[in-house]
Amino acid sequence: MTNSVATGEENRRARRAAVGAMAGTSLEFYDFYVYATASALVFGKVFFPETGNPFIGTLASFGVFGVGFVARPIGGVIFGHFGDRLGRKKALIVSLLLMGGATFAVGFVPSYASIGLGAPLILVVLRLIQGFAIGGEWGGAALISTESAPSGKVNFFGAFTQMGSPAGTVLSSGMFALVGLGGQDALAAWAWRVPFWFAGVLVVVGLVLRLKLEESPVFTAAVRAHEERKVPVVRVLRDEWRTVLAGTCLVAIGIGGFYVTGTLFLSYATDTLKLAESPLLLGQTIAAATSFVTFPLWAAWADRSGAPRVMVVAVVGSVLTALPHFLVAGGGNFLLIAIMLCVTQTAQGGAWVCIPAFLSKAFNVTTRYTGMSLAYQIAAILFGGVLPIVGAAFLAATGGGYGGPVAILFGLSALTAIGVFATNRIVKRGVPQ
């Protein structure tokens, strides 16, 4: 009887942790995709109208987008410090409030026509605040979900953290599809602000869920064993820097791949192929929604067969779908484009859902928040901050050709494969104590 009660309590705690983690990462990725989508569709016109060339305006928008990533490692270290010393829950609540508040405020930034250069400068400040807060979000969410998971289901419950990505995509694409019904003129004039204001609703929902979280039992046990490190980042940089590098490679296709096949693809399809925006956004929304089915399936397979094997299969799938993803768009058939978006999302998803459980095994429990946050946020700078600028530059330099984005996908897949083998070797060798 006692064991059944304990199991029931463990499952309830795991479910609350998984839902609470997903609530925050949904807002994180909503922020990511809503700004990236706005950059691809309207920010070049709203905040950089004097560039003349639409590709250059988009490039400038992605430049401001990339600024936010500079603050991410700083946020990862600071939130990781307190998360490794004081607990995962407290850090996650603070990161949620800062992150959502900054996203909400973007909706009130005046246009370039109203205040000139002050407009992009305000955007930069808000992106820095967002980046700082997001720096502490993913690591804490990944840990609260995996460290609270029942034995044998760590990948499955950790996948809820990763489902914040498709949830954020569904919400952001859905919001832009909705406000886009008023036409391009209305979107550029004022309607683009509505998706940013919607972040306020997400903050309230996320806060309610996170206040109900229990602290990670793994962290609680570490505190009882007096394993606390006064400055976790020192330990990470001294003893676990190889793990940070391996983790940075591990998440390459997860972060960068979804950007290339989503946001950069949207720029290519609208600017080069002159396809209508609304059907493309609808297709992306449908593709993201399929992840609520495919992500748990990938995770369940990883719990049975091991995360490394699943991630390698997903990397191969990412390579095979890279070129067809862009070729299909050339036909202009929105049904085929939507199907291809679903196929690509599914292929890349296998490399994405396994990251929380797999990477957490490679760090000591008392440095996990700091170490995982560093690895993930360094990757976010490279593959989420710099990559959009490189991708937009490729499109501008080639007149909108798809060769650059496809080559980027091949490179990201190769890096993830290296990360899988390196992380698996660290786990098998044993984590430093």
Secondary structure, 3 states (H helix, E strand, C coil): CHHHHHHHHHHHHHHHHHHHHHHHHHHHHHHHHHHHHHHHHHHHHHHCHHHCCHHHHHHHHHHHHHHHHHCHHHHHHHHHHHHHHCCHHHHHHHHHHHHHHHHHHHCCCCCHHHHCCHHHHHHHHHHHHHHHHHHCHHHHHHHHHHCCCCCCCHHHHHHHHHCHHHHHHHHHHHHHHHHHHHCHHHHHHHHCHHHHHCHHHHHHHHHHHHHCCCCCHHHHHHHHCCCCCCCHHHHHHHHCHHHHHHHHHHCHHHHHHHHHHHHHHHHHHHHHCCCCHHHHHHHHHHHHHHHHHHHHHHHHHHHHHCHHHHHHHHHHHHHHHHHHHHHHHHHCCHHHHHHHHHHHHHHHHHHHHCHHHHHHCCCCCCCHHHHHHHHHHHHHHHHHHHHHHHHHHHHHHCCCCCHHHHHHHHHHHHHHHHHHHHHHHHHHHCCCC
